[in-house]
Amino acid sequence: MKDARVQVMGIDAGGTMTDTFFVKENGSFVVGKAQSNPEDESLAIYNSSQ
């Protein structure tokens, strides 16, 4: 069976935590959370999406 591809990605980069939300084409979803990093927010986005 083919894996469902991600169709929507949402990011909430807050002061304490960074959240990511992925919705796949089949309707399933995954939520991630990581500590925010004010010096390099890309690290928090990466960590919350793993």
SEDO-661111 format. One record per residue: chain; x, y, z of N, C-alpha, C in turn. Coordinates in Angstrom, 1 decimal, decimal comma. Example, Ala and Ser with C-alpha at 12.3 -4.5 7.8 and 13.67 -1.06 7.14 Angstrom:
<nodes>
<node><cadena>A</cadena><n_X>13,2</n_X><n_Y>-5,7</n_Y><n_Z>7,8</n_Z><ca_X>12,3</ca_X><ca_Y>-4,5</ca_Y><ca_Z>7,8</ca_Z><c_X>13,2</c_X><c_Y>-3,3</c_Y><c_Z>7,8</c_Z></node>
<node><cadena>A</cadena><n_X>12,8</n_X><n_Y>-2,2</n_Y><n_Z>7,1</n_Z><ca_X>13,7</ca_X><ca_Y>-1,1</ca_Y><ca_Z>7,1</ca_Z><c_X>12,9</c_X><c_Y>0,0</c_Y><c_Z>7,9</c_Z></node>
</nodes>
This chain:
<nodes>
<node><cadena>A</cadena><n_X>0,8</n_X><n_Y>-1,2</n_Y><n_Z>0,0</n_Z><ca_X>0,0</ca_X><ca_Y>0,0</ca_Y><ca_Z>0,0</ca_Z><c_X>0,9</c_X><c_Y>1,2</c_Y><c_Z>0,0</c_Z></node>
<node><cadena>A</cadena><n_X>0,5</n_X><n_Y>2,2</n_Y><n_Z>-0,8</n_Z><ca_X>1,3</ca_X><ca_Y>3,5</ca_Y><ca_Z>-0,9</ca_Z><c_X>1,0</c_X><c_Y>4,3</c_Y><c_Z>0,4</c_Z></node>
<node><cadena>A</cadena><n_X>2,1</n_X><n_Y>4,9</n_Y><n_Z>0,9</n_Z><ca_X>1,9</ca_X><ca_Y>5,8</ca_Y><ca_Z>2,0</ca_Z><c_X>1,2</c_X><c_Y>7,1</c_Y><c_Z>1,6</c_Z></node>
<node><cadena>A</cadena><n_X>0,4</n_X><n_Y>7,6</n_Y><n_Z>2,5</n_Z><ca_X>-0,4</ca_X><ca_Y>8,8</ca_Y><ca_Z>2,2</ca_Z><c_X>0,6</c_X><c_Y>10,0</c_Y><c_Z>2,3</c_Z></node>
<node><cadena>A</cadena><n_X>0,5</n_X><n_Y>10,9</n_Y><n_Z>1,4</n_Z><ca_X>1,4</ca_X><ca_Y>12,1</ca_Y><ca_Z>1,4</ca_Z><c_X>0,8</c_X><c_Y>13,2</c_Y><c_Z>2,3</c_Z></node>
<node><cadena>A</cadena><n_X>1,6</n_X><n_Y>14,1</n_Y><n_Z>2,8</n_Z><ca_X>1,2</ca_X><ca_Y>15,2</ca_Y><ca_Z>3,6</ca_Z><c_X>0,6</c_X><c_Y>16,2</c_Y><c_Z>2,7</c_Z></node>
<node><cadena>A</cadena><n_X>-0,6</n_X><n_Y>16,7</n_Y><n_Z>3,0</n_Z><ca_X>-1,3</ca_X><ca_Y>17,7</ca_Y><ca_Z>2,2</ca_Z><c_X>-1,3</c_X><c_Y>19,1</c_Y><c_Z>2,9</c_Z></node>
<node><cadena>A</cadena><n_X>-1,3</n_X><n_Y>19,1</n_Y><n_Z>4,2</n_Z><ca_X>-1,4</ca_X><ca_Y>20,3</ca_Y><ca_Z>5,0</ca_Z><c_X>-0,3</c_X><c_Y>20,3</c_Y><c_Z>6,1</c_Z></node>
<node><cadena>A</cadena><n_X>0,4</n_X><n_Y>21,4</n_Y><n_Z>6,3</n_Z><ca_X>1,3</ca_X><ca_Y>21,5</ca_Y><ca_Z>7,5</ca_Z><c_X>1,0</c_X><c_Y>22,8</c_Y><c_Z>8,2</c_Z></node>
<node><cadena>A</cadena><n_X>0,8</n_X><n_Y>22,7</n_Y><n_Z>9,5</n_Z><ca_X>0,6</ca_X><ca_Y>23,9</ca_Y><ca_Z>10,3</ca_Z><c_X>1,7</c_X><c_Y>24,0</c_Y><c_Z>11,3</c_Z></node>
<node><cadena>A</cadena><n_X>2,1</n_X><n_Y>25,3</n_Y><n_Z>11,6</n_Z><ca_X>3,1</ca_X><ca_Y>25,5</ca_Y><ca_Z>12,6</ca_Z><c_X>2,7</c_X><c_Y>26,6</c_Y><c_Z>13,5</c_Z></node>
<node><cadena>A</cadena><n_X>2,8</n_X><n_Y>26,4</n_Y><n_Z>14,8</n_Z><ca_X>2,6</ca_X><ca_Y>27,4</ca_Y><ca_Z>15,9</ca_Z><c_X>3,9</c_X><c_Y>27,6</c_Y><c_Z>16,6</c_Z></node>
<node><cadena>A</cadena><n_X>4,6</n_X><n_Y>28,6</n_Y><n_Z>16,3</n_Z><ca_X>5,9</ca_X><ca_Y>28,8</ca_Y><ca_Z>16,9</ca_Z><c_X>5,7</c_X><c_Y>29,8</c_Y><c_Z>18,0</c_Z></node>
<node><cadena>A</cadena><n_X>5,5</n_X><n_Y>29,3</n_Y><n_Z>19,2</n_Z><ca_X>5,3</ca_X><ca_Y>30,2</ca_Y><ca_Z>20,4</ca_Z><c_X>6,5</c_X><c_Y>30,4</c_Y><c_Z>21,2</c_Z></node>
<node><cadena>A</cadena><n_X>6,4</n_X><n_Y>31,2</n_Y><n_Z>22,3</n_Z><ca_X>7,5</ca_X><ca_Y>31,5</ca_Y><ca_Z>23,1</ca_Z><c_X>8,1</c_X><c_Y>30,4</c_Y><c_Z>23,9</c_Z></node>
<node><cadena>A</cadena><n_X>7,3</n_X><n_Y>29,4</n_Y><n_Z>24,3</n_Z><ca_X>7,8</ca_X><ca_Y>28,3</ca_Y><ca_Z>25,1</ca_Z><c_X>7,8</c_X><c_Y>27,0</c_Y><c_Z>24,3</c_Z></node>
<node><cadena>A</cadena><n_X>6,8</n_X><n_Y>26,7</n_Y><n_Z>23,5</n_Z><ca_X>6,7</ca_X><ca_Y>25,5</ca_Y><ca_Z>22,7</ca_Z><c_X>6,4</c_X><c_Y>25,8</c_Y><c_Z>21,3</c_Z></node>
<node><cadena>A</cadena><n_X>6,9</n_X><n_Y>24,9</n_Y><n_Z>20,4</n_Z><ca_X>6,6</ca_X><ca_Y>25,0</ca_Y><ca_Z>19,0</ca_Z><c_X>5,9</c_X><c_Y>23,7</c_Y><c_Z>18,6</c_Z></node>
<node><cadena>A</cadena><n_X>4,7</n_X><n_Y>23,9</n_Y><n_Z>18,0</n_Z><ca_X>3,9</ca_X><ca_Y>22,8</ca_Y><ca_Z>17,6</ca_Z><c_X>3,8</c_X><c_Y>22,7</c_Y><c_Z>16,1</c_Z></node>
<node><cadena>A</cadena><n_X>3,8</n_X><n_Y>21,4</n_Y><n_Z>15,5</n_Z><ca_X>3,5</ca_X><ca_Y>21,2</ca_Y><ca_Z>14,1</ca_Z><c_X>2,3</c_X><c_Y>20,3</c_Y><c_Z>14,0</c_Z></node>
<node><cadena>A</cadena><n_X>1,6</n_X><n_Y>20,4</n_Y><n_Z>12,9</n_Z><ca_X>0,4</ca_X><ca_Y>19,6</ca_Y><ca_Z>12,7</ca_Z><c_X>0,4</c_X><c_Y>19,2</c_Y><c_Z>11,2</c_Z></node>
<node><cadena>A</cadena><n_X>0,5</n_X><n_Y>17,9</n_Y><n_Z>10,9</n_Z><ca_X>0,5</ca_X><ca_Y>17,4</ca_Y><ca_Z>9,5</ca_Z><c_X>-0,8</c_X><c_Y>16,7</c_Y><c_Z>9,2</c_Z></node>
<node><cadena>A</cadena><n_X>-1,5</n_X><n_Y>17,0</n_Y><n_Z>8,2</n_Z><ca_X>-2,7</ca_X><ca_Y>16,3</ca_Y><ca_Z>7,7</ca_Z><c_X>-2,3</c_X><c_Y>15,6</c_Y><c_Z>6,4</c_Z></node>
<node><cadena>A</cadena><n_X>-2,5</n_X><n_Y>14,3</n_Y><n_Z>6,4</n_Z><ca_X>-2,2</ca_X><ca_Y>13,5</ca_Y><ca_Z>5,2</ca_Z><c_X>-3,4</c_X><c_Y>13,4</c_Y><c_Z>4,3</c_Z></node>
<node><cadena>A</cadena><n_X>-3,2</n_X><n_Y>13,0</n_Y><n_Z>3,0</n_Z><ca_X>-4,3</ca_X><ca_Y>13,0</ca_Y><ca_Z>2,0</ca_Z><c_X>-5,4</c_X><c_Y>12,0</c_Y><c_Z>2,4</c_Z></node>
<node><cadena>A</cadena><n_X>-5,1</n_X><n_Y>11,0</n_Y><n_Z>3,3</n_Z><ca_X>-6,1</ca_X><ca_Y>10,1</ca_Y><ca_Z>3,6</ca_Z><c_X>-6,9</c_X><c_Y>10,5</c_Y><c_Z>4,9</c_Z></node>
<node><cadena>A</cadena><n_X>-6,6</n_X><n_Y>11,7</n_Y><n_Z>5,4</n_Z><ca_X>-7,3</ca_X><ca_Y>12,3</ca_Y><ca_Z>6,5</ca_Z><c_X>-6,7</c_X><c_Y>12,1</c_Y><c_Z>7,9</c_Z></node>
<node><cadena>A</cadena><n_X>-5,7</n_X><n_Y>11,2</n_Y><n_Z>7,9</n_Z><ca_X>-5,0</ca_X><ca_Y>11,0</ca_Y><ca_Z>9,2</ca_Z><c_X>-4,1</c_X><c_Y>12,2</c_Y><c_Z>9,5</c_Z></node>
<node><cadena>A</cadena><n_X>-3,7</n_X><n_Y>12,4</n_Y><n_Z>10,8</n_Z><ca_X>-2,9</ca_X><ca_Y>13,5</ca_Y><ca_Z>11,1</ca_Z><c_X>-1,9</c_X><c_Y>13,2</c_Y><c_Z>12,2</c_Z></node>
<node><cadena>A</cadena><n_X>-0,9</n_X><n_Y>14,0</n_Y><n_Z>12,3</n_Z><ca_X>0,2</ca_X><ca_Y>13,8</ca_Y><ca_Z>13,3</ca_Z><c_X>0,5</c_X><c_Y>15,2</c_Y><c_Z>13,9</c_Z></node>
<node><cadena>A</cadena><n_X>0,6</n_X><n_Y>15,2</n_Y><n_Z>15,2</n_Z><ca_X>0,9</ca_X><ca_Y>16,5</ca_Y><ca_Z>15,9</ca_Z><c_X>2,3</c_X><c_Y>16,3</c_Y><c_Z>16,6</c_Z></node>
<node><cadena>A</cadena><n_X>3,2</n_X><n_Y>17,3</n_Y><n_Z>16,5</n_Z><ca_X>4,5</ca_X><ca_Y>17,3</ca_Y><ca_Z>17,1</ca_Z><c_X>4,6</c_X><c_Y>18,5</c_Y><c_Z>18,0</c_Z></node>
<node><cadena>A</cadena><n_X>5,5</n_X><n_Y>18,4</n_Y><n_Z>19,0</n_Z><ca_X>5,7</ca_X><ca_Y>19,5</ca_Y><ca_Z>20,0</ca_Z><c_X>7,2</c_X><c_Y>19,4</c_Y><c_Z>20,4</c_Z></node>
<node><cadena>A</cadena><n_X>7,8</n_X><n_Y>20,6</n_Y><n_Z>20,4</n_Z><ca_X>9,2</ca_X><ca_Y>20,7</ca_Y><ca_Z>20,9</ca_Z><c_X>9,4</c_X><c_Y>22,1</c_Y><c_Z>21,6</c_Z></node>
<node><cadena>A</cadena><n_X>10,4</n_X><n_Y>22,2</n_Y><n_Z>22,4</n_Z><ca_X>10,7</ca_X><ca_Y>23,4</ca_Y><ca_Z>23,1</ca_Z><c_X>11,2</c_X><c_Y>24,4</c_Y><c_Z>22,0</c_Z></node>
<node><cadena>A</cadena><n_X>10,7</n_X><n_Y>25,7</n_Y><n_Z>22,1</n_Z><ca_X>11,1</ca_X><ca_Y>26,7</ca_Y><ca_Z>21,2</ca_Z><c_X>12,5</c_X><c_Y>27,1</c_Y><c_Z>21,4</c_Z></node>
<node><cadena>A</cadena><n_X>13,1</n_X><n_Y>27,7</n_Y><n_Z>20,4</n_Z><ca_X>14,5</ca_X><ca_Y>28,1</ca_Y><ca_Z>20,5</ca_Z><c_X>14,5</c_X><c_Y>29,5</c_Y><c_Z>19,9</c_Z></node>
<node><cadena>A</cadena><n_X>14,5</n_X><n_Y>30,6</n_Y><n_Z>20,7</n_Z><ca_X>14,4</ca_X><ca_Y>32,0</ca_Y><ca_Z>20,2</ca_Z><c_X>15,6</c_X><c_Y>32,3</c_Y><c_Z>19,3</c_Z></node>
<node><cadena>A</cadena><n_X>16,8</n_X><n_Y>31,7</n_Y><n_Z>19,5</n_Z><ca_X>18,0</ca_X><ca_Y>32,0</ca_Y><ca_Z>18,7</ca_Z><c_X>17,9</c_X><c_Y>31,5</c_Y><c_Z>17,3</c_Z></node>
<node><cadena>A</cadena><n_X>17,2</n_X><n_Y>30,3</n_Y><n_Z>17,2</n_Z><ca_X>17,1</ca_X><ca_Y>29,7</ca_Y><ca_Z>15,8</ca_Z><c_X>15,8</c_X><c_Y>28,9</c_Y><c_Z>15,8</c_Z></node>
<node><cadena>A</cadena><n_X>14,7</n_X><n_Y>29,5</n_Y><n_Z>15,5</n_Z><ca_X>13,4</ca_X><ca_Y>28,9</ca_Y><ca_Z>15,5</ca_Z><c_X>13,3</c_X><c_Y>27,7</c_Y><c_Z>14,5</c_Z></node>
<node><cadena>A</cadena><n_X>14,1</n_X><n_Y>27,7</n_Y><n_Z>13,5</n_Z><ca_X>14,1</ca_X><ca_Y>26,5</ca_Y><ca_Z>12,6</ca_Z><c_X>14,5</c_X><c_Y>25,2</c_Y><c_Z>13,3</c_Z></node>
<node><cadena>A</cadena><n_X>15,3</n_X><n_Y>25,3</n_Y><n_Z>14,3</n_Z><ca_X>15,6</ca_X><ca_Y>24,0</ca_Y><ca_Z>15,1</ca_Z><c_X>14,4</c_X><c_Y>23,5</c_Y><c_Z>15,8</c_Z></node>
<node><cadena>A</cadena><n_X>13,6</n_X><n_Y>24,4</n_Y><n_Z>16,4</n_Z><ca_X>12,3</ca_X><ca_Y>24,0</ca_Y><ca_Z>17,0</ca_Z><c_X>11,3</c_X><c_Y>23,4</c_Y><c_Z>16,1</c_Z></node>
<node><cadena>A</cadena><n_X>11,2</n_X><n_Y>24,0</n_Y><n_Z>14,9</n_Z><ca_X>10,3</ca_X><ca_Y>23,5</ca_Y><ca_Z>13,9</ca_Z><c_X>10,8</c_X><c_Y>22,1</c_Y><c_Z>13,4</c_Z></node>
<node><cadena>A</cadena><n_X>12,1</n_X><n_Y>22,0</n_Y><n_Z>13,2</n_Z><ca_X>12,6</ca_X><ca_Y>20,7</ca_Y><ca_Z>12,8</ca_Z><c_X>12,3</c_X><c_Y>19,6</c_Y><c_Z>13,9</c_Z></node>
<node><cadena>A</cadena><n_X>12,7</n_X><n_Y>20,0</n_Y><n_Z>15,1</n_Z><ca_X>12,5</ca_X><ca_Y>19,0</ca_Y><ca_Z>16,2</ca_Z><c_X>11,0</c_X><c_Y>18,6</c_Y><c_Z>16,4</c_Z></node>
<node><cadena>A</cadena><n_X>10,1</n_X><n_Y>19,6</n_Y><n_Z>16,3</n_Z><ca_X>8,7</ca_X><ca_Y>19,2</ca_Y><ca_Z>16,5</ca_Z><c_X>8,1</c_X><c_Y>18,4</c_Y><c_Z>15,4</c_Z></node>
<node><cadena>A</cadena><n_X>8,8</n_X><n_Y>18,4</n_Y><n_Z>14,2</n_Z><ca_X>8,2</ca_X><ca_Y>17,7</ca_Y><ca_Z>13,1</ca_Z><c_X>8,8</c_X><c_Y>16,3</c_Y><c_Z>13,0</c_Z></node>
<node><cadena>A</cadena><n_X>9,7</n_X><n_Y>15,9</n_Y><n_Z>13,9</n_Z><ca_X>10,3</ca_X><ca_Y>14,5</ca_Y><ca_Z>13,8</ca_Z><c_X>9,5</c_X><c_Y>13,5</c_Y><c_Z>14,5</c_Z></node>
</nodes>
